[in-house]
Amino acid sequence: MYVSPPKDAGPSNRIFPCTACGACCRNLSHSPLYASLDRGDGICRHFDTGTNLCRIYEIRPKICRVTEMFEAFEDRLTWEEYVDLNWQSCRELRARTHTSESGVNRKE
């Protein structure tokens, strides 16, 4: 699943392999960290259910940016460990929403 960046890759070259399935945007009620984004039914208020994409992707909050959020954990986890934990969460959320892994790959 995860492909390591080159050894000399800095944080700006790290890419979380998002499949844009929308499962994280459809399950905000599972974490109090996203309460301000929840439109009341567990779905992000910026998520377009028709296109399965974020309407404010380019200016989305830092908490929605997996790569940037790594800064909060890099003193305790390697990038690979962090990605593995995020993938575990992705799999659990997809199982809850029965979404597929097919989708557009995105850079974080």
C-alpha positions as CSV (number, residue, x, y, z in Angstrom):
1,M,0.0,0.0,0.0
2,Y,2.4,2.7,1.2
3,V,5.5,3.5,-0.9
4,S,8.4,5.1,1.0
5,P,9.7,8.4,-0.3
6,P,13.3,8.6,-1.2
7,K,15.7,8.7,1.8
8,D,16.4,12.4,1.2
9,A,12.7,13.3,1.0
10,G,11.7,16.0,3.4
11,P,8.2,16.5,4.9
12,S,7.0,18.3,1.8
13,N,7.7,15.2,-0.3
14,R,5.6,12.9,1.9
15,I,2.3,11.9,0.4
16,F,-0.4,10.1,2.1
17,P,-1.9,7.6,-0.4
18,C,-5.5,8.7,-0.1
19,T,-8.1,7.0,-2.3
20,A,-10.6,9.8,-1.9
21,C,-13.3,7.3,-0.9
22,G,-14.9,9.9,1.5
23,A,-15.2,7.5,4.5
24,C,-13.3,9.9,6.8
25,C,-15.6,12.8,5.7
26,R,-18.7,10.7,6.3
27,N,-17.8,9.5,9.8
28,L,-16.9,12.7,11.8
29,S,-19.1,11.6,14.7
30,H,-16.6,9.0,15.7
31,S,-14.1,11.7,16.9
32,P,-14.7,14.8,18.9
33,L,-11.8,16.4,17.1
34,Y,-14.1,17.0,14.1
35,A,-17.2,18.2,15.9
36,S,-16.9,21.7,14.4
37,L,-17.0,20.3,10.9
38,D,-20.0,17.9,11.5
39,R,-23.1,19.1,9.8
40,G,-25.2,17.2,12.4
41,D,-25.3,13.8,10.8
42,G,-21.7,12.8,11.0
43,I,-20.9,14.1,7.6
44,C,-18.5,17.0,7.1
45,R,-20.3,20.3,6.1
46,H,-17.7,20.7,3.3
47,F,-18.2,17.2,1.8
48,D,-20.0,17.0,-1.5
49,T,-22.0,13.7,-1.4
50,G,-22.7,14.0,-5.1
51,T,-19.0,14.2,-6.2
52,N,-17.6,12.5,-3.1
53,L,-15.1,15.3,-2.8
54,C,-14.3,18.2,-0.5
55,R,-15.7,21.5,-1.6
56,I,-12.8,23.4,0.1
57,Y,-10.0,20.9,-0.5
58,E,-7.3,23.5,-1.2
59,I,-8.1,25.4,2.0
60,R,-9.3,22.6,4.2
61,P,-8.4,22.7,7.9
62,K,-5.1,21.4,9.0
63,I,-6.8,18.6,10.9
64,C,-7.9,17.3,7.5
65,R,-4.4,17.3,6.1
66,V,-2.8,14.0,7.0
67,T,0.7,15.0,6.0
68,E,0.7,18.3,7.9
69,M,-0.8,16.6,11.0
70,F,2.2,14.3,11.1
71,E,4.1,17.2,12.7
72,A,2.2,16.6,15.9
73,F,3.4,13.0,16.0
74,E,6.8,12.9,14.4
75,D,8.6,12.9,17.8
76,R,6.8,9.6,18.6
77,L,6.2,7.9,15.3
78,T,8.0,7.4,12.0
79,W,6.2,8.5,8.9
80,E,5.7,4.8,8.0
81,E,4.1,4.1,11.4
82,Y,1.9,7.2,11.1
83,V,0.7,6.2,7.7
84,D,0.0,2.6,8.9
85,L,-2.1,3.9,11.7
86,N,-4.0,6.2,9.4
87,W,-4.6,3.3,6.9
88,Q,-5.9,1.2,9.8
89,S,-8.4,4.0,10.6
90,C,-9.3,4.3,6.9
91,R,-10.0,0.6,6.7
92,E,-12.2,0.7,9.8
93,L,-14.2,3.7,8.5
94,R,-14.6,2.2,5.0
95,A,-16.0,-1.0,6.7
96,R,-18.5,1.2,8.6
97,T,-19.7,3.0,5.5
98,H,-19.2,0.1,3.0
99,T,-17.3,2.4,0.7
100,S,-14.8,1.0,-1.8
101,E,-11.1,1.7,-2.1
102,S,-11.6,2.9,-5.7
103,G,-11.2,6.5,-6.2
104,V,-8.9,9.3,-7.2
105,N,-5.5,9.2,-5.6
106,R,-4.8,12.5,-3.9
107,K,-1.7,14.3,-2.6
108,E,-2.1,15.5,0.9
